[in-house]
């Protein structure tokens, strides 16, 4: 009776709700609308996550100082790009920075670093998350004195090349046999990654280290 009533009302309005073509047309139009919405969302996402976009800086950001602060308006920790701070004392062109960052990414992939570490939350949890590792205060407070290196980046290179020479508490990093060039490229990638606005990830990173 209810179906008959619905069909009768549909007939009165010029719609035949029992006609399969009616539902087929509805499904097609709904799919088309959702495809348009998806296209707009994809374009907006690419605007944000592409290199040089709203959240991902260009590769030559490694020539600048990178800090971290809590943004009360967003309720999240965000990177702060400061003045000139060339990596390894050399100002890189955009092309040089791009090549070095990409090489660093390949080093990380070739050594399967995600088997122990996480990047942007992806990977394993045996070792620390490396998304903001460049900003870790342990580098100037512990690793620079321990390695005897005058800068953060040189201390990171020394550790990456010979991690077995430095104690890392209960879990030790294996020696991955990195060359100096590979270690420098990896550090370049890590510095660039720390400049990415990850909407506060890792959670409380800036607040935790500010209390230490």
Secondary structure by P-SEA (a helix, b strand, c coil): caaaaaaaaaaaaccccccaaaaaaaaaaaaaaaaaaaaaaaaaaaaccccccccccccccccbbbbbbbbccccbbbbbbbcccccccccccaaaaaaaaaaaaaaaaaaccccccccccccccccccccccccccccccccccccccccaaaaaaaaaaccccccccccccccccccaaaaaaaaaaaaaaaaccccccccaaaaaaaac
